[in-house]
Each structure stands twice: as structure tokens, then as C-alpha cells.
Amino acid sequence: MLERVDLEALLTAAEELHFGRTAERIHLTTGRVSQTIRKLERHIGTPLLERTSRDVRLTPAGRQLYDDVLPPYSTPWPNGTRSAGRTWPPSASRRRTAPCPRTGAPSAHRS
């Protein structure tokens, strides 16, 4: 069974393309973020992120999942949050106007 934190980790990693910033945004350790995404990859049966020591990229399957999950997931929860304690959408100071040049995913890291 998938939990909200599983999707939150994937969506945030797709936006940040950096495990440290992902962990900071969703208030987990980098190890827990990696573990959560690997669990999701095992559940789905295919890699969602390509990881190297210097780079994180979405695989085609990861991009498809991101595109499929983001629209319904980004709709605010009844309490106005995307996840516990986090308002959605992120404040304008955390958003970049241009999408990520490598994946086309919206990026929320500081410019």
C-alpha cells in the first residue's frame, strides 16, 4: 500500500532533483527519502529515478508517474495543505518560474 509520504518524496525529488533539498522540504533524512523512493520503485516494478554520485534524473517511467500523479495530488487537502504542516502551493519565494531544463518538471528550489 502506498502512503502519502511515498508520493510526497517522489514528487519533491522530481521537482528538486536533489535528495538533500528533498529531505529538507519534506522533513525527512536523505537516507529515508532514498529508502522511500526505492520502496516505491519496488512496488511499481521499475526505476523512477536515475541516481549517480553527482546527479539525479527522472526516468521515463518516473516522468510519467510524476505527470499522472501531480495534478490530483497538488489539489489542496481540505485543510489547505499538501502534506502535514506545508501549505500548497509553495510560496513564490520558493518557486522558480522556469521548469527544470533536464526534465521539464517544475522546480521549487531557490534560484
C-alpha angles and dihedrals in degrees: 000000000000120000129205091252090059092058093039090055093049096045093047093046089050090053097042101032085204126094095209094055090042091054091048093050096049096035098242133118118263089245091055091049091052092046092049093050092047089052089052091048091052090048092051094038100231138075113267098184132037108218129195129163089265106027145043120196136171116249117223088261090050091050091050092049091047091051092047097045103037101070097055092034095053092057104106119257115243090266090055097254136110091209135359110305097356122108116220129247098037117244117275090249089065096046129083117211095222123066120242107284093220100049107011088235116141109259123216099184121113116269 
